[in-house]
Amino acid sequence: MKLELDINADSRYSFDRKRVRAALEKVLLEQGMKEGKIKISLSVVGERKIKELEKKFFGRDEVTDVLSFPMQEGEVVPEDEDGINLGDIVICYPQAKRQAMQWNKLLDEEIEFLASHGLLHLLGIHHE
């Protein structure tokens, strides 16, 4: 499996990109995605942007830690010659930082967790 990970983050948001990539690759392998090319976009944003997305797509005027936007709701997009495009994960850096402090974790651990959580949503695995 080859992961094509497009990370978009302002330079003021410092985190270990290699660690995030490794975490996402682990989730994909655990979910049986062992072959082909898989594309994911990951954006790390501030509170204003995540709140704007939360309101626009979910109708809630609040800050959240992670949002996922699958390419097709409810199913994984079939693979074509360019691979499988799973969709977009958006992480709120300030919220991740607060949660890391709250749970006595390293910020990189929290961002890794949120990216993995977002990927599970892209794969159609949801919590109730």
C-alpha positions in Angstrom: 0.0 0.0 0.0 1.3 3.5 -0.9 -0.2 6.4 1.0 -0.3 9.7 -0.8 -0.8 12.1 2.1 -1.2 15.8 1.3 -0.7 17.8 4.5 -1.7 21.4 4.6 -0.8 23.4 7.7 0.3 26.9 8.6 4.0 27.0 9.6 3.0 28.1 13.1 1.3 24.7 13.7 4.3 22.5 14.5 3.8 18.7 14.7 5.6 15.6 13.6 4.4 14.8 10.1 6.2 11.5 9.8 4.5 10.3 13.0 1.1 11.3 11.5 1.9 9.4 8.3 3.0 6.3 10.2 -0.2 6.4 12.3 -2.4 6.6 9.2 -0.5 3.8 7.5 -1.1 1.6 10.6 -4.8 2.3 10.6 -5.1 1.5 6.8 -3.2 -1.8 7.3 -5.3 -2.7 10.3 -8.4 -2.1 8.2 -7.2 -4.5 5.5 -6.1 -1.9 3.0 -2.8 -3.5 2.1 -2.5 -2.8 -1.6 -2.9 0.0 -4.1 -2.5 3.8 -3.7 -4.5 5.6 -1.2 -4.9 9.4 -1.1 -5.8 11.5 1.9 -5.8 15.2 2.5 -5.0 16.4 6.0 -5.4 20.1 7.0 -4.4 21.5 10.3 -6.3 24.7 11.0 -7.2 27.3 13.7 -10.4 27.7 15.6 -12.0 30.2 13.2 -11.7 27.8 10.2 -12.8 24.7 12.1 -15.8 26.6 13.5 -16.7 27.8 10.0 -16.6 24.3 8.6 -18.6 22.9 11.6 -21.3 25.5 11.0 -21.4 25.1 7.2 -21.5 21.3 7.1 -23.0 20.3 10.4 -25.0 23.3 11.5 -23.2 23.6 14.8 -21.6 26.9 15.9 -18.8 25.4 17.9 -15.1 24.5 17.8 -14.4 20.8 17.4 -11.2 18.8 17.4 -11.5 16.9 14.0 -13.7 16.7 11.0 -13.8 14.2 8.2 -15.1 14.7 4.7 -15.3 11.4 2.8 -15.2 11.6 -1.0 -18.5 9.6 -1.1 -20.7 9.4 2.0 -21.1 5.9 3.4 -18.7 4.1 1.1 -15.1 4.0 0.0 -14.6 5.4 -3.5 -13.6 2.5 -5.8 -10.0 2.4 -6.9 -9.1 3.8 -10.3 -5.8 4.2 -12.1 -4.9 7.0 -9.7 -5.8 5.0 -6.6 -8.4 5.4 -3.9 -9.2 9.0 -2.8 -10.6 8.6 0.7 -11.2 12.3 1.4 -10.2 15.1 3.8 -9.4 15.2 7.5 -9.3 18.6 9.2 -7.8 19.0 12.7 -8.1 22.1 14.9 -4.6 22.7 16.3 -5.6 24.9 19.3 -8.2 22.3 20.3 -5.7 19.4 19.9 -3.3 21.4 22.1 -5.9 21.9 24.8 -6.9 18.2 24.7 -3.3 17.1 24.9 -2.9 19.2 28.1 -6.2 18.0 29.5 -5.2 14.3 29.0 -1.5 14.8 29.9 -0.4 13.7 26.5 2.2 15.1 24.0 0.7 17.3 21.3 2.0 15.0 18.7 0.2 12.0 20.3 -3.1 13.9 20.3 -2.7 15.0 16.6 -1.8 11.4 15.7 -4.9 10.2 17.6 -7.2 12.8 15.9 -5.8 12.0 12.4 -6.4 8.2 13.0 -9.9 9.0 14.3 -10.6 11.1 11.3 -9.4 8.3 9.0 -11.7 5.8 10.6 -14.6 8.1 9.8 -13.4 8.3 6.1 -13.4 4.5 6.1 -17.1 4.5 7.3 -16.4 3.6 10.9 -18.4 5.8 13.1 -19.2 6.1 16.8 -22.6 6.6 18.2 
